[in-house]
């Protein structure tokens, strides 16, 4: 999403911003007291650059302010224009001088948007303690190994813990553990240095592949990209959602069980 925004909306000038009239729309901009307070800080501004911090997207404006976006469980940006009807659950629409609009759509309204000055941004507690980002260039396997040993937790729960690692949900935690050959309930402080390196590589490779295939869109079609197109990584999944089907590596049937209320998929032969 950040890469698409960088290519498609950076450099565009905002001529109009609308927070829709529903009560749910105010939940999305809940850090602002009024709709106008939010929209006035966007109108007339150009989008200068994009940045991602954990699960937050930061859209930097040309006056130094920052539009901060968190998609929650179901939020997404979709590009559109006046000829296209707004999708259901559209809460915010940002119109550009040239090149259509940007819609924030969120059925469950757990996401949020707000505009902050650089000083205000520094006081946002959610941005002060961003967890490990597996795609960050400063993320090293040495530091990762130390963090794993310190936590002494079961691997799947730890990889899904947003205070430990940013952005790794149910699907990718299963795929990463399969690629690394590790069981979901393996304790993080029992990994050898070779297993840490394998897990480190698996994190990078699985996430980069998911980005290359533009994300994972399951049957509920909850995820689409900036242009409303589904991702294709679901066709590359090795274990997630494949209970009872043969492992792509060894042909042993994939198993599933509940871990903290979520299904965990794994190969009993390839993962230890």
ABEGO torsion letter per residue (X at the ends): XAAAAAAAABGBBBABBBBBABAAAAAAAAABABAAAAAAAABGBBBABBBBBEABBBBBBAAGBBBBBBAEAABBBBBBBAABBBBBGBABBBBBABGEBBBBBBAAGABBBBBBBAAAAAABAAAABBBBBAABAABBAAAAAAAAAAAGBBAAAAAABAAABBGBBAAAAAAAAAAAGBBAABBAAABBAAAAAAAAAAAAAAAAAAAAAGEBBBAAGABBBAAGBBBAAAAABAABGABGBBBAAAGBBBBBBBBGGBBBBBBAAABX
